[in-house]
């Protein structure tokens, strides 16, 4: 999950109904997140940009 207001990337356990961890992101207007099979994370923002990260870089 993402929190645009708090600039957080959140891993949430649906079965346990709880947050597993959070990572603070740099300030930008996050709108969506997706992953690929090689461990790359893509964040979409309000401006139409796609930001690409590796989990280790966050």
N, CA, C and O atoms as a GROMACS GRO file, in nm:
protein
  232
    1UNK      N    1   0.085  -0.118   0.000
    1UNK     CA    2   0.000   0.000   0.000
    1UNK      C    3   0.089   0.124   0.000
    1UNK      O    4   0.207   0.119   0.033
    2UNK      N    5   0.028   0.235  -0.037
    2UNK     CA    6   0.095   0.364  -0.033
    2UNK      C    7   0.014   0.462   0.050
    2UNK      O    8  -0.109   0.456   0.053
    3UNK      N    9   0.083   0.552   0.116
    3UNK     CA   10   0.018   0.665   0.182
    3UNK      C   11   0.078   0.792   0.122
    3UNK      O   12   0.191   0.828   0.151
    4UNK      N   13  -0.001   0.858   0.039
    4UNK     CA   14   0.044   0.984  -0.023
    4UNK      C   15   0.060   1.092   0.084
    4UNK      O   16   0.154   1.171   0.078
    5UNK      N   17  -0.029   1.094   0.180
    5UNK     CA   18  -0.026   1.196   0.285
    5UNK      C   19   0.098   1.183   0.374
    5UNK      O   20   0.158   1.283   0.413
    6UNK      N   21   0.136   1.059   0.405
    6UNK     CA   22   0.250   1.035   0.494
    6UNK      C   23   0.378   0.996   0.419
    6UNK      O   24   0.482   0.978   0.482
    7UNK      N   25   0.371   0.982   0.285
    7UNK     CA   26   0.484   0.939   0.203
    7UNK      C   27   0.542   0.806   0.254
    7UNK      O   28   0.662   0.793   0.277
    8UNK      N   29   0.452   0.707   0.270
    8UNK     CA   30   0.492   0.576   0.320
    8UNK      C   31   0.460   0.467   0.219
    8UNK      O   32   0.360   0.472   0.148
    9UNK      N   33   0.547   0.368   0.214
    9UNK     CA   34   0.527   0.244   0.141
    9UNK      C   35   0.502   0.141   0.250
    9UNK      O   36   0.584   0.125   0.340
   10UNK      N   37   0.390   0.070   0.243
   10UNK     CA   38   0.344  -0.016   0.352
   10UNK      C   39   0.322  -0.158   0.302
   10UNK      O   40   0.253  -0.181   0.203
   11UNK      N   41   0.380  -0.252   0.374
   11UNK     CA   42   0.349  -0.393   0.349
   11UNK      C   43   0.243  -0.434   0.450
   11UNK      O   44   0.262  -0.419   0.571
   12UNK      N   45   0.131  -0.484   0.398
   12UNK     CA   46   0.016  -0.518   0.483
   12UNK      C   47  -0.018  -0.666   0.467
   12UNK      O   48  -0.025  -0.716   0.356
   13UNK      N   49  -0.038  -0.734   0.578
   13UNK     CA   50  -0.076  -0.876   0.578
   13UNK      C   51  -0.228  -0.886   0.579
   13UNK      O   52  -0.293  -0.854   0.678
   14UNK      N   53  -0.285  -0.929   0.466
   14UNK     CA   54  -0.431  -0.937   0.455
   14UNK      C   55  -0.492  -1.042   0.548
   14UNK      O   56  -0.602  -1.022   0.598
   15UNK      N   57  -0.421  -1.152   0.570
   15UNK     CA   58  -0.474  -1.257   0.657
   15UNK      C   59  -0.472  -1.215   0.803
   15UNK      O   60  -0.566  -1.244   0.878
   16UNK      N   61  -0.367  -1.146   0.844
   16UNK     CA   62  -0.352  -1.103   0.983
   16UNK      C   63  -0.415  -0.966   1.011
   16UNK      O   64  -0.430  -0.926   1.126
   17UNK      N   65  -0.453  -0.895   0.904
   17UNK     CA   66  -0.514  -0.762   0.916
   17UNK      C   67  -0.424  -0.664   0.993
   17UNK      O   68  -0.468  -0.597   1.086
   18UNK      N   69  -0.297  -0.660   0.949
   18UNK     CA   70  -0.203  -0.570   1.017
   18UNK      C   71  -0.089  -0.530   0.923
   18UNK      O   72  -0.060  -0.598   0.824
   19UNK      N   73  -0.027  -0.417   0.956
   19UNK     CA   74   0.091  -0.374   0.882
   19UNK      C   75   0.210  -0.458   0.926
   19UNK      O   76   0.230  -0.483   1.045
   20UNK      N   77   0.289  -0.503   0.829
   20UNK     CA   78   0.409  -0.581   0.858
   20UNK      C   79   0.529  -0.488   0.873
   20UNK      O   80   0.609  -0.505   0.965
   21UNK      N   81   0.542  -0.391   0.783
   21UNK     CA   82   0.647  -0.291   0.791
   21UNK      C   83   0.609  -0.168   0.709
   21UNK      O   84   0.519  -0.174   0.625
   22UNK      N   85   0.678  -0.059   0.735
   22UNK     CA   86   0.662   0.064   0.657
   22UNK      C   87   0.801   0.115   0.620
   22UNK      O   88   0.898   0.093   0.691
   23UNK      N   89   0.807   0.184   0.506
   23UNK     CA   90   0.930   0.250   0.462
   23UNK      C   91   0.892   0.393   0.423
   23UNK      O   92   0.796   0.415   0.349
   24UNK      N   93   0.968   0.487   0.472
   24UNK     CA   94   0.947   0.628   0.438
   24UNK      C   95   0.999   0.651   0.297
   24UNK      O   96   1.111   0.612   0.264
   25UNK      N   97   0.918   0.716   0.214
   25UNK     CA   98   0.955   0.750   0.077
   25UNK      C   99   0.989   0.898   0.068
   25UNK      O  100   0.950   0.978   0.153
   26UNK      N  101   1.063   0.933  -0.037
   26UNK     CA  102   1.084   1.075  -0.062
   26UNK      C  103   0.948   1.136  -0.096
   26UNK      O  104   0.856   1.066  -0.138
   27UNK      N  105   0.938   1.265  -0.078
   27UNK     CA  106   0.810   1.332  -0.096
   27UNK      C  107   0.772   1.342  -0.244
   27UNK      O  108   0.840   1.410  -0.321
   28UNK      N  109   0.665   1.275  -0.283
   28UNK     CA  110   0.606   1.288  -0.415
   28UNK      C  111   0.462   1.239  -0.408
   28UNK      O  112   0.426   1.171  -0.312
   29UNK      N  113   0.381   1.271  -0.505
   29UNK     CA  114   0.237   1.241  -0.501
   29UNK      C  115   0.210   1.101  -0.556
   29UNK      O  116   0.170   1.085  -0.672
   30UNK      N  117   0.233   0.999  -0.473
   30UNK     CA  118   0.217   0.860  -0.515
   30UNK      C  119   0.071   0.830  -0.549
   30UNK      O  120  -0.022   0.875  -0.482
   31UNK      N  121   0.054   0.751  -0.653
   31UNK     CA  122  -0.080   0.710  -0.695
   31UNK      C  123  -0.094   0.559  -0.706
   31UNK      O  124  -0.204   0.505  -0.688
   32UNK      N  125   0.014   0.490  -0.736
   32UNK     CA  126   0.006   0.346  -0.753
   32UNK      C  127   0.142   0.283  -0.742
   32UNK      O  128   0.245   0.349  -0.753
   33UNK      N  129   0.140   0.151  -0.720
   33UNK     CA  130   0.265   0.075  -0.706
   33UNK      C  131   0.246  -0.061  -0.772
   33UNK      O  132   0.138  -0.120  -0.766
   34UNK      N  133   0.353  -0.110  -0.835
   34UNK     CA  134   0.353  -0.245  -0.891
   34UNK      C  135   0.496  -0.298  -0.886
   34UNK      O  136   0.590  -0.223  -0.862
   35UNK      N  137   0.509  -0.428  -0.907
   35UNK     CA  138   0.638  -0.496  -0.897
   35UNK      C  139   0.658  -0.582  -1.021
   35UNK      O  140   0.562  -0.622  -1.087
   36UNK      N  141   0.785  -0.610  -1.053
   36UNK     CA  142   0.810  -0.708  -1.159
   36UNK      C  143   0.877  -0.831  -1.099
   36UNK      O  144   0.907  -0.834  -0.979
   37UNK      N  145   0.901  -0.931  -1.181
   37UNK     CA  146   0.955  -1.058  -1.133
   37UNK      C  147   1.102  -1.050  -1.096
   37UNK      O  148   1.157  -1.146  -1.040
   38UNK      N  149   1.167  -0.938  -1.125
   38UNK     CA  150   1.309  -0.922  -1.094
   38UNK      C  151   1.333  -0.837  -0.969
   38UNK      O  152   1.447  -0.801  -0.940
   39UNK      N  153   1.227  -0.806  -0.895
   39UNK     CA  154   1.241  -0.730  -0.771
   39UNK      C  155   1.244  -0.580  -0.787
   39UNK      O  156   1.284  -0.508  -0.695
   40UNK      N  157   1.201  -0.530  -0.901
   40UNK     CA  158   1.193  -0.386  -0.922
   40UNK      C  159   1.055  -0.337  -0.882
   40UNK      O  160   0.954  -0.403  -0.908
   41UNK      N  161   1.052  -0.221  -0.818
   41UNK     CA  162   0.926  -0.159  -0.774
   41UNK      C  163   0.904  -0.035  -0.858
   41UNK      O  164   0.997   0.044  -0.878
   42UNK      N  165   0.782  -0.017  -0.907
   42UNK     CA  166   0.746   0.100  -0.988
   42UNK      C  167   0.636   0.177  -0.916
   42UNK      O  168   0.532   0.121  -0.882
   43UNK      N  169   0.660   0.306  -0.895
   43UNK     CA  170   0.560   0.395  -0.835
   43UNK      C  171   0.511   0.491  -0.942
   43UNK      O  172   0.590   0.553  -1.012
   44UNK      N  173   0.381   0.504  -0.954
   44UNK     CA  174   0.321   0.605  -1.042
   44UNK      C  175   0.285   0.726  -0.957
   44UNK      O  176   0.246   0.712  -0.841
   45UNK      N  177   0.298   0.845  -1.015
   45UNK     CA  178   0.261   0.966  -0.940
   45UNK      C  179   0.154   1.046  -1.013
   45UNK      O  180   0.115   1.013  -1.124
   46UNK      N  181   0.109   1.152  -0.948
   46UNK     CA  182   0.001   1.237  -1.002
   46UNK      C  183   0.038   1.304  -1.134
   46UNK      O  184  -0.050   1.339  -1.212
   47UNK      N  185   0.166   1.320  -1.160
   47UNK     CA  186   0.211   1.390  -1.280
   47UNK      C  187   0.223   1.297  -1.400
   47UNK      O  188   0.259   1.341  -1.509
   48UNK      N  189   0.195   1.168  -1.381
   48UNK     CA  190   0.207   1.071  -1.489
   48UNK      C  191   0.345   1.007  -1.499
   48UNK      O  192   0.371   0.929  -1.590
   49UNK      N  193   0.432   1.040  -1.406
   49UNK     CA  194   0.566   0.980  -1.404
   49UNK      C  195   0.560   0.839  -1.346
   49UNK      O  196   0.469   0.805  -1.270
   50UNK      N  197   0.657   0.758  -1.383
   50UNK     CA  198   0.677   0.627  -1.321
   50UNK      C  199   0.818   0.626  -1.265
   50UNK      O  200   0.915   0.645  -1.339
   51UNK      N  201   0.830   0.605  -1.136
   51UNK     CA  202   0.958   0.604  -1.067
   51UNK      C  203   0.997   0.459  -1.040
   51UNK      O  204   0.915   0.380  -0.991
   52UNK      N  205   1.119   0.424  -1.071
   52UNK     CA  206   1.167   0.285  -1.064
   52UNK      C  207   1.270   0.271  -0.953
   52UNK      O  208   1.366   0.349  -0.946
   53UNK      N  209   1.251   0.173  -0.865
   53UNK     CA  210   1.342   0.149  -0.753
   53UNK      C  211   1.367   0.001  -0.736
   53UNK      O  212   1.290  -0.082  -0.784
   54UNK      N  213   1.476  -0.030  -0.670
   54UNK     CA  214   1.502  -0.164  -0.619
   54UNK      C  215   1.469  -0.158  -0.470
   54UNK      O  216   1.490  -0.054  -0.406
   55UNK      N  217   1.418  -0.266  -0.413
   55UNK     CA  218   1.381  -0.265  -0.272
   55UNK      C  219   1.499  -0.223  -0.184
   55UNK      O  220   1.481  -0.152  -0.085
   56UNK      N  221   1.619  -0.268  -0.219
   56UNK     CA  222   1.738  -0.233  -0.140
   56UNK      C  223   1.767  -0.083  -0.143
   56UNK      O  224   1.835  -0.033  -0.053
   57UNK      N  225   1.718  -0.012  -0.243
   57UNK     CA  226   1.743   0.131  -0.256
   57UNK      C  227   1.649   0.217  -0.174
   57UNK      O  228   1.673   0.337  -0.155
   58UNK      N  229   1.541   0.158  -0.125
   58UNK     CA  230   1.444   0.237  -0.048
   58UNK      C  231   1.490   0.260   0.091
   58UNK      O  232   1.420   0.325   0.169
   0.00000   0.00000   0.00000
